[in-house]
Amino acid sequence: MPWTLVTSAIIQALAEVNVRQQIFVTHAPWDQIIATLAVLGVAVIYYGIFRFAVKIALERNARMRNASPDMGDRPPYPDASPW
């Protein structure tokens, strides 16, 4: 296949894509709406992960605060001494 046919086919395809994009953007900005919804969806997912991480950190902090003086998992006893 000669390079001129390949080049003209590529140029024609790019021109058609350009015309479609112009019509797509000027008459129906669905790509912008879809992109906005995608960004919002990703933001909601990251917010959920952040909240979950904060929840785990707060629970771990509370467990460590209520831990025994020797940093074990058992509750502190009245006669327990760290020394």
N, C-alpha and C positions, 0 to 999 in steps of 0.2 A: 504494500500500500504506500503510495507516495506521501511524502511528508506534507505536501500542500493540502491533501485531503484531511490528514490528521489535524493539522493546524487550523484549517477552516472549521472542522467539526468541533474542536475545542473552543474556538472563538464563538461559534454559533451557540454552543451550550452555555458559555459564560454570559452571552447576551440574553438568552432566554431566562437564565437564573436571575440576572439583573432586573429584567422586566418584571418577573414574578415577584421579586423582592420589593420593587417599587410599588406594585399593585397591593402586595400583601401589607406593606407598612402604611400606605396612605389610606387604604379602604378598610382594613381590618387589622388593628394592631394586636392580634392574638399572640404573636411571639413575645411582645413586651408583657402582656398579661401573664402568659405562662412562665416567663422568666421571673416575674415578680412573685408569683405563687411558689415557684421553686425556691427562691431565696427565702421567702417567709417560712416555708416548710423546713428548710435546713436550719433556720434560726430557731424554730420551735424545737427541733430535735436537739440542737446544742443546748438550749435552755433546759430541756428535760434532763439531759445528761449532767448539766451543771447542778441542777437541784438535787439529783440523786447523789452526786458526789458530796455536796454540802451536807445532805442528810446523813450519809455514812460517816463523814468527818465529825459531825456533832454527836452522833451516837458513840463513836470511838472515844471522843473527848469525854463524854459523860461516863463511859465505862472506866476510863483511866482515872477519872476524878474519884470514882467510887471504889477503886481498887484498894487492896490492902497495902500497907507500907512496904512490903517486900515485892510489890508489883505482880503478885500472883493473881489468880482468878478467884480465889476463895474470899469470902467476906472477912473483914477484920474482926478479930475477937477482942474482948475487953482486956484480956491479959497479954495480948500479943505485943511484942516489943520489936522494933526494927534492929535492935542491937543484941 
